[in-house]
Each structure stands twice: as structure tokens, then as C-alpha cells.
Amino acid sequence: MLRTIEVRGSATGLGQVRTGNAIGRVDLQVTPGGTSALRAIERLPGVNMQGADPFGLYEWATRVTMRGFQSPQVGQTFDGITLGDMSYGNFNGLNIGRAVDSDNLVTATVTQGTGALGTASSNNLGGVVQYLSDDPANERRFTFRQMLGQASTRRTSGRFDTGLLQGGSNAFKALLSFSRYDTDKWKGSGARYSPDKSGILGERGLFGDPGEQWMDQLNGKAQYLFGGHRITAFYNFADKRESDYVDMTLGRYRTLGREYDHFADWTAAKAQATTAGQEDLAYFHSSQGARRDHFGYLSADFQLGQSGQLTIKPYAHTNEGAGDWHAPNYGSTAFSPDPIYFRQTQYDNNRQGVILQARGRVGPNALEGGAWFERNESNIRRVAWRMTNYAASPDVNFNNVLRLFFDRTGDLSTRTLYAQNTNTFLDERFKLTYGAKYLYIDADFRNNGRTIASAQSAPDTARPSVSIPTDGGILPQAGAVFAPNERVQFFANYSQNVNAYPYSPQSGVYNTAASTFQFFNDNAKPEKAHTYELGVRTRTARVDASAAVYAVDYRNRLIGVAVCPLTATCASSFANVGSVSTSGVEGLLALRVADGLTWSNAASFNRSTIDDDYSNGTTRVASSGKKVVDAPEVLLNSSLRLARGGFTGSVAARHVGKRYFSILNDMSVPSYTTADLSAAYALGAMRGLKGLSLQLNVLNLFDESFISSVGTGGFSVTGDLETLMVGQKRLVFLGLTTSF
């Protein structure tokens, strides 16, 4: 059979009919403890991960782009279950950092393209990231990890594995883990002014006071093995608080520098809020996000005969969240008599689903089919309160409600069906895979019509209920891979896929002006991509390599356009820029230079341009021929890794090309290059310990000042915008891991 190869934990995708790369446990462990897997995949071809914190956990700034596609068009799954569209107020999933403890991840696979037909995602238009969790170990053990670093960072985690418990032909194994992460912001400060709900540790902290950003996380996973079958149960609890970094304009970044952040002084914040035209230069440092998740699944995997397999995987996820902000009233006293009021956006999401997959052989055909069903109810509302004594302090009087901005619910029902077949020829040196899937989403939105007796209701109370379904129709895929010898494979792939409409009740299509609903229903079509790929992969004793060329015909491209300041509440706006033409080339090369010494490189060159002008309702916008926002043409990664004896060390460099953040391309952020250093030493068993290792990480080794995240507040048609986040300065972390 054709096999999958790995390059230092990174699969080139040998045997696959589409582009794909992966990172393994080694790559995940090189990063500081608790780092999101998103940080680790940024070294793969075509992947640009953006964030404002060193760990990739600060969700407002976290972005992933591939081949000119942005986060809402890149699918993500964990153990096969969708994580949603990666939006900040995620209504249909959760960030990978909240879905599973990073210590319990074993691999992450990136498909720079549509992804396999069986992927349970409604937004994997331009690519998909698939994370897999670690199974409980067969050996009984307890693992303890401690990480310390700059910005008062500390993370403590422990994991217990029962080992394999056997009884006859049956076996059972399980793991239980807990971690506590605390850190202060690497610049500025943060403070909480709303009540905190009690959790495991929460605001009490573990060692000392809690950090300005913190998270408690509990994981449990159990497996029951009988015959050729397996039952797996997984549970995750995550409780998180994060203090915001300030969103910058390009002009402010250049004049004020990367260290500029929110005001910690109430007097200074008040003065800024009453300076005409400067109200949004900075806000008070109370802006925070809070999320609490319960997420779990039960997976039944059955072996049917010699070649048949059946998987049934029901899952459930609940989320409560809130976003705080002391916001300026921009000179309007319509509801706030003071220049600053306190605002909170409240989230409540419940979703349940099931994934069904079956595989088997019938003669020369390797058949696969399945279905995915999900029901999701997303509730969101926004409330404003007055300060207890505005002149004296920022303390909030939660009995004095000023305004209910909105109170909405979105009910989404997603269903997909797929079927595919694989045939092999020429002694299995040629493989042909073909199939299709069907996607349909019922999306019903309603204004709950609630009011607060003492509060002024915003005009949103008149917003009508509306249904905006996504009908993806039949979406075909076909691919082939040919191996002329044991070392080389050629592959080709064609796929169609659609993207669900932006359904967030807070910032999606239901937040547009109500007068546009009917126009949207009558004229809008889902974003659709036709993707073509050709590539080659090879492996020799010293070289692992892959290269691919691609072209994408992207239709009905929607770009979120900023129409008001971040703290103002206003209708969303989307620019349908029509068609986008994308083409590019990607490559990965890993050289085993000497025993234990590997040099790995990844490069991608992408060109994404808008094909049409579009109308914004009043004028024609000359967007034809413009480059797509947040789509760097050049991405380069290079790393040198040495592993000898108990020592492991690596130095890695990353280059990101220029990116535009205005549709008309008059505003862009410059390219940048950063480097990271990692060194670890395993001491082995000693005095009752099964192992002890120490690790040093230096992030942004040369202290480069750069803009990392683009589009946090949307994109402008033209001109500068408060929508940029700077990357972190040089930071150092130390880690210890032991097991017994």
C-alpha cells in the first residue's frame, strides 16, 4: 500500500491525493508549556498564524490564513469534531486552546485546500486544521510540568494515566489531567470590574494572585477495548479570563510604538474620552474576555468483518462568556450621561451533534460514506451600566442599567452527507479517489424582544426575525496519486466547496441593517471555491520534500468592512467583492544533514486578486485588480534542529510578507522576520523518577518590533483603521517536566 511519511514529525502527505502537512508531538513540545497548537503549525507551507501574545491563546487577535483565505474560511476540527469558524464570539465552536489541554495533543494536520469530504466543517473553504488528542498511555504514570517566565508567567499541570487494565479479551485505560495557567500582559495592564463566577481556582489563583490572563483546564479521556472494537469518552472543562491588548492603527503604531496600550489611570481615560476626535485613541484597561466551556464526546468504533469499519460519535458543547469594556459615548448623551459607560456582551451557546462514518471494501472498491448533523443555539445580548461615581472611580453600579443594545438568538441546524470511492491500479502504484458531499444549513434568527425595565432599549428591539439558509448543493471532489517508484509520488486534486454565511448573531449577516435582509436573501450566494492542485512528494535517506502548485476560482467573496469604532454598537457591513483569482506554489524541504541534525524549510508564494468592482449601496468601489486583504504573497520558514544524547536544540526563523488591510490597497503593514530559540535536556531516570527534563525557550530572539494580527476590527475600504495588533517582544521561559 502507499504509505504516509514523516519529516521530523511533519508529514509530507505521502499517499494522499491532496496537499497536506502535519506536525507531531516533538514539534508541539518544542514550544513553551501551554502554547496553542496554532503556534506550532505556523511553520508549515502556506500557513500564517497571527497573535498578540506569546502562546497564541489571546483569542481576539488570533488569526490563521491560508492561500488568501482568512480564519472564517479555514475549518478546524478536534478529534473529528468541528471547532467552528474561529470568530471571537464563536457561536458554533471554540478555540482549540479551550477544547483540549495542549499537553494532551499528539498531532495537528494541515490541509491547504478544501480538505477531505468527510471533514465535519461548514467553513473549510480554503483549508482545514485537524487536531488529534493523545490516547491514555498503556503504562501507569503521573506526569508533572511546571513553566515559569517573563510577564509573571507560570503554568502548572499534572496528568495521571491508569495504564492498561486487562481482563480476558477486554481492556480499559484512562487519563485525567489538570492545568492552571497565569500570566500578565507583556505590555500594559488589565483589571476586572465585573463579578466573577466561581470555578475550580478562578480568581483565587494557584500560587499567589491570579494573572491578568488565566485559565483552568480539566481533561479526562477513557477507552474501553473489546475484540476489534473501541469505545472512547472524552471530557474537557475550560475556564478562562483574558485582558485585552489595544487595537492599533498603523499611524499610532508608528508614532506611539509597540508598547502603547490601554490606560491604567482613570483620570487619563476620562480626559481622552472628552477629547473630540480622539475618543478611541485608547480605552481603560478593564476590557476583558471570559469564557467557560464544557465539551465532550463519546465515540464508538466497530470493526465489521475483514475490512468494514463503523464510527458513531455524538458530542455536546456548552459555552458561557462575557466581554467587558469601559466604552466612550463619543459625545452622545442619548443613553449615557457620562462620557464613559461600562458595557458587557454576554454569550450563551449550546450545541449537540453526531458524526457517522462507515468504510468497507466491495470488490475493487474501497467505499466510504457518512453524515454529520449538528444543532446549535446561540444567544447573545449586550447591556450597558453607569459608574457608581464617575468622577471618582471606574467602579460600576450594576443596579443602574443604562441600555439594552440587543438580545438575539440564532438557531442553526447543519447537515452534511458524503460518499466516496477509491480504486487502485498498477499494483497499487496508482490510486484514484472520487466522491461528493452535500451541505445544507437552516439558520433562523430572532429578536428576543426582551427589555429591562430601568433601561433604555436600543432600536434593535424592532429588528425582525429572519431565516438565511445556506444551500451548498452537491460538491464533487476527485484526486489521484501515482508512485513510479518507492521514493516519488505525483498527485492531482480537484474540489468544490462552499462556506456557510457569516452567521454570528453579533457580527454576522443578522447584524446588518434590517432593510438589507430581503436583498441578501434574494441576491446573496454562499462563498464558493473551485480548487485545482498538482504536486510531487519524495523521500530518500537524507531528503524529505514536497511541492505543489494550485489555482483557486473563488466566487462571491465576502469581506467584513468596519463602519464604526470598536466600542460603538452598529450594524455590520459586508462587501461582496465578487470573484477572486488565486494561484500559488508551496514547498517543504527537510534535509538530514548529519546524525541528529535536521534542517527544515517551508516556502509559499501566493497571489490573490479581486476580479470585480463592487457596489457598497451608494457608489461603485474600484476593487478590480486589487490584492486581497491579509494575504501575504511570501511566507518563509526555516529551522535547524539538533538532537543528540539527552540534548535537543532548535533555532527557527519566520518571514511574513507585506499585507494589505484596506480593500483599495492604500494601507498595508510591512513584512517582518522573527526568530525563536529552544533548548532542552533530558536527564533520564533518577531517584524514583522515570524521567526529568528541562527546557528553555526564547521567543522573538532578536526583539523585532512588528505587526502580527491584521483585521481585528474588520477592514477598511480605504484609509487607516484601528484593526492591528502588534506581536510580542522578546520573552524567555523555563520549563520542567518529570514523571513517576
Beta strands, then each sheet from edge to edge (+ up, - down):
strand 1: 6-7
strand 2: 10-11
strand 3: 21-23
strand 4: 47-50
strand 5: 63-66
strand 6: 74-78
strand 7: 81-82
strand 8: 105-111
strand 9: 127-133
strand 10: 141-149
strand 11: 153-161
strand 12: 165-167
strand 13: 170-183
strand 14: 213-226
strand 15: 229-243
strand 16: 288-304
strand 17: 308-328
strand 18: 340-362
strand 19: 365-387
strand 20: 396-425
strand 21: 430-447
strand 22: 456-457
strand 23: 466-467
strand 24: 470-482
strand 25: 488-499
strand 26: 527-539
strand 27: 543-555
strand 28: 558-560
strand 29: 574-576
strand 30: 580-594
strand 31: 597-610
strand 32: 614-615
strand 33: 620-621
strand 34: 634-644
strand 35: 647-656
strand 36: 659-660
strand 37: 668-669
strand 38: 672-682
strand 39: 691-699
strand 40: 707-710
strand 41: 724-726
strand 42: 731-739
sheet 1: 1+ 2-
sheet 2: 3+ 8- 9+ 6+ 7-
sheet 3: 4+ 5-
sheet 4: 12+ 13- 11+ 10- 42+ 39- 38+ 35- 34+ 31- 30+ 27- 26+ 25- 24+ 21- 20+ 19- 18+ 17- 16+ 15- 14+
sheet 5: 12+ 13- 11+ 10- 42+ 39- 38+ 35- 34+ 31- 30+ 27- 26+ 25- 24+ 21- 23+
sheet 6: 12+ 13- 11+ 10- 42+ 39- 38+ 35- 34+ 31- 30+ 27- 26+ 25- 24+ 21- 20+ 22+
sheet 7: 28+ 29-
sheet 8: 32+ 33-
sheet 9: 36+ 37-
sheet 10: 40+ 41-
end
